[in-house]
């Protein structure tokens, strides 16, 4: 999921760059993550800048929690959460991006 638009406040911790709907709407019927799932993209690697998502003073932390809650509510069974180390472990074991998700 190539994307250079962090909507959790980016490195500036900017309130104008906080938008949970960008990723998934409250109804779960639109947003970047939903669009990638509908198009059949096999992988969605999500990243953000720590400055905006820091739970102590990040202006995007509440939006991040909202996105996670919406994903869990609307996309249950369609998403496999993985840490970066798990992604790289699967990648290397398969010799490339042809590894099955959820194993």
Secondary structure, 3 states (H helix, E strand, C coil): CCCCCCCECCCCCCHHHECHHHCCCCCCCCCHHHHHHHCCCCCCCCCCCHHHHCCCCCCCHHHHHHHHHHHHHHCCCCCCCCCHHHHHHHHHHHCCCCCCCCC
